[in-house]
Amino acid sequence: MSLIFVYGTLKRGGCNFHFMAGQQFLGEARTPPGYRLYELDGYPGMIVKPDDRDGVTGEVWSVDAAGLTQLDLLEGLAEGLYRRESIKLLPPFAGQSIETYLCARSIHGRRDLGSTWRE
């Protein structure tokens, strides 16, 4: 099982939430400052942004190997759209090994969404 932080369309109520079927929701979460969301053609992309002061809100899920494979396909890892990386989260998930999908494309000219994605 892998712990995954999701912050956009995979969250409960999001248009891609069905990809989380069979996985276990562990709770709402937030990154420390240093991360930011940007608009990417109708969905968000999270980047590392050292001067950010807010962090990003999302959810932590326990995902099995088959689910992780499906998420990697959805997020376009093979195409270089996103990359899956370990990140730190604030309590209650501080100190745990958590991964997320970071935007691997340029955000130049993209709208800054702040810390929370709302569809």
N, C-alpha and C positions, 0 to 999 in steps of 0.2 A: 504494500500500500504506500502511496505517496501523498503528502500533504500539499495541496495546491491552493494558492491565493488567486481568486478570480475577482475582477473589478468592473466587468462590463456586461456584455450580452449573455454570459454564462451564469450570472447571478439569478437567484430566485426571482421569477417574474420576467426575466429577460427573454428575448426572442430565441436564443440558443440554449435556454435552460434545459430543454429536453436531452441535450448531450450529457447532462449530469444525472440522468435516470440511473438508479441502482447504486449511486455513490452516496457517501454519508456527509451531510452537512454538519460541520463542527461549531460554527459560530461566525458572527460578524467580526471584522478585523480592520486594522489600519496599519499602514506602513509608517515608519518614522519619517520626518521631513527628508526631502531629497528625491522625491518621486513626483511625477506630474502626469496628467492625462491630456491627450490631444485627440481631436476629431480626425478619424480616418475613414472617410466615405461611409458614414452612417454607424460607425462603431468606434470605440476608444482604443487608443494605444498608450501604454504606460512607458515612460522613459525615465532614466536617471537624470535628475536635474538638481545639482548640488545646491543651488541658491533657493530651492523651494523650501517653504517654511511650514507647509500643512501636511504633507504626505497624502496618501490615497486610501480611500475607504473601499472595502470589499468584503469577501467572505472566504473562509477556509473550508476546504472539503478534503475528505479522505477518498482517494481515487485508486481503484485497482488497476492492474497492468493493462487490461483491455480498454478501460476507460481512458487511461493516459494516452494510449495509442490513438484513440479517436480524437482526443483533444489536440494532440500534436498535428494530426491531419487537418482538423478544423482551423487551427492557428497558422497553418502554412509553414511549418518549420523547414520542410524540405525545399520550399521555394524561397526561403530567406525573409518571409514577411515578419515573423516573430522568432525569438529565441527563448528557450526555457532556461531560467537561471534561479539559483537560490537567492533568497532575500531574507532580511530580518523584518520582523513585525513587532509591534508594540504588544504589551500584555493584553490578553492572557496567553498569547502565542509567542512571546519573547523567548529566545533560547531554543526554539524548536527548528528543525530542518524543514523549511517551507520553500516551495518553488512557485514561480509565476511565469507568465509570458510577457516579455519586454518587447516593445516595438523595435524592429531591426531596420526600419525604413526611415528616410528623412522626414522630419516633421516641419521642415521649412515651409512657411506659408499656411500651416494648419492652425485651426482655431484651438486656443488653450481652453480646456474644459475644467481646469481646476482640480479639485480632489475627489469629486464624486460624479459618476456617470448616471444619468437618468435618461431612460428611453422615452 
